[in-house]
Amino acid sequence: AQTVTQSQPEMSVQEAETVTLSCTYDTSENNYYLFWYKQPPSRQMILVIRQEAYKQQNATENRFSVNFQKAAKSFSLKISDSQLGDTAMYFCAFMKPPSGNTPLVFGKGTRLSVIA
Amino acid sequence: GAVVSQHPSRVICKSGTSVKIECRSLDFQATTMFWYRQFPKQSLMLMATSNEGSKATYEQGVEKDKFLINHASLTLSTLTVTSAHPEDSSFYICSANLLNTEAFFGQGTRLTVV
C-alpha cells in the first residue's frame, strides 16, 4: 500500500519570502501522479500543482514549483514570494493510475502561516 | 477545470435523525466517487468508494449501515448519515477523478448533530 509522509505539521514564513514544504512517499509503482493540494479556511480543496512520475522535469505553476526526486521518493513544494493568501493547510497526495478509479492517498498535512 | 458540487454546505440535525449529502459532477461523468471525512486540523480520511450501479466499497472501520451510499447515476452520489449522533459531527467531502489523472473535490459539508 502507498503511504505519504509530511513531517512538518506547521510552518511559517514571512511575506515575500520563500518556503519549502516536504513530502516523502512509499510505493512500488513505477507510474503514478503526485499532487499538492491547498485547503484554506473555507476548507475547499484546491489543486496547487501536479507531477507525473514518468516526467523528469519538475512541475511549476507560477510561484509554486516542486522538487521531484523519484529515486528518493521525495516531492517537496517550494512557494516563492509568499503571499498572505497562501496561508492554508497543504496536503501532499499520491494517485495510482490508470488501474480504474483510485482515491488519493493523503499525507497528514502542513499548516502554513504567512506572516506580514 | 471540472466541477464537483456538494450540497448542503452546512447542516444541523437532531440526534436520531438522518441527513443526506449530495455530490454531483457538473460537467463530466463519474462512474466512481469518493467520500472522505475530515476531523479538525487533520487530514482527509477515506470513508468509502461509491460505484455507479453497484454497491459502495467501505474502508475498514466505517459502518456501512450508518453511512449509506447511493450512486444512482453517472453524475450523482449521495451519502446518508442514518440515526445521526453527536460523534458523527464532522466535515464530509466528496471527490471524483477526471480521466484518472486528477481529483476534483466538492465544497464539503459541515455536519453538526445536536
Interface residues (C-beta under 8 A of the other chain):
Chain A: Y33 F35 S42 R43 Q44 M45 L47 R50 F91 A93 M95 P97 P98 G100 N101 T102 P103 L104 F106 G107 K108 G109 R111
Chain B: G1 T31 T32 F34 Q38 K41 Q42 S43 L44 L46 T49 F91 I93 S95 N97 N100 T101 E102 A103 F105 Q107 G108 R110
